[in-house]
């Protein structure tokens, strides 16, 4: 998938599938009998637009015969870093409810600073704790926002 | 039209006492501090800081709340310019050129222009609010469904000029944006759409989550893949806008005042639309439209001016009829 042509074809096919899913899902919306503008109308139109535009994107890329335009994808190390960062964010999403926002954020920031910044674990841990402290102090204590607080609230 | 200079001067005498000016300063500072936090816009900023105003008399309380609102509006531009994370939907066009300027070491001038443009447009639109509110309010309320449809259609069609050569991809992005807005309960019939059985999706997808996902997470991942440790890799940092910058943006500030004020009059037309319209107008009138998206100062001045002018425009129907114009029109803000 180095060239933009291949990328556009894959994106186009994905959009066609997405459009189909939306059209099928839109037909399953019940709606009310005495309403002129049914709730399924807008998703139906949009599903068709996405599908047709996706097909046009794929077809245009398929027929493209000009000079190859390469997409600057990251190298193997870059991809690994992106995937690990994404995995850390997903783990954070699962941990934020049981651990609470301050502790969850401390762990996320500490880990990412250690992994991405190549800092010493103690420094990364302290930075994570400081972030958690700021989140607890500013967002939860001062601004009273309804963040999950975890064991700190007990 | 009833108008009395005496009442106007009385208002100035009341507002310009040092106590009221002090509370305005406090409100603007707190509003800016809250506004820079992504996801907390001016409206939620007022809601959060409302308890602080309860200890004050009504006049300083209203002044402080207005200052919080304006501060929150301005604060949203800070993260948009400095780290490419718009604090709210209205700041998205600011990020397009603001962040490019920041990468060139011109974050300071961009922030300065945002402040000056906000001030100029805010002042001009306040003059409009003071002198023409009753006359304009009746015009604004004459707007019916066909006019709103035309306005929203215009908002969506801005994608044609904003997406330049990649028109097909712009169309796809617009359709996906409106599609995401249809997820959840239908506002007219209450039917649940495209939730695929998920209870969390019944309330819809919050606009701010999408902004954070697209801009903030995207920015983080770009920095991660190239192991960038310094966001700005440049030699020289500038702190203040030059006279040439201000002169270059003079027209943008005036134009955005009018655009923001007149579109803000319409109930339901939020800053999310007016900022995009202002950005598009600047790009159209510019002699060098190719600079837009690569760090054009007018690309910051236009949306930021319109942002503030819209607030004054919104006050016209509010003061004249007690009708809040900031009714949330989801397709409008989503499409923007």
Interface residues (C-beta under 8 A of the other chain):
Chain A: X15 X22 X25 X26 X29 X30 X31 X32 X35 X37 X38 X39 X40 X42 X43 X46 X47 X49 X50 X53 X54 X56 X57 X60 X74 X77 X78 X79 X81 X82 X85 X86 X89 X116 X117 X143 X144 X145
Chain B: X34 X48 X168 X169 X171 X172 X175 X176 X178 X179 X182 X186 X188 X189 X191 X192 X193 X194 X196 X217 X220 X221 X224 X225 X226 X227 X229
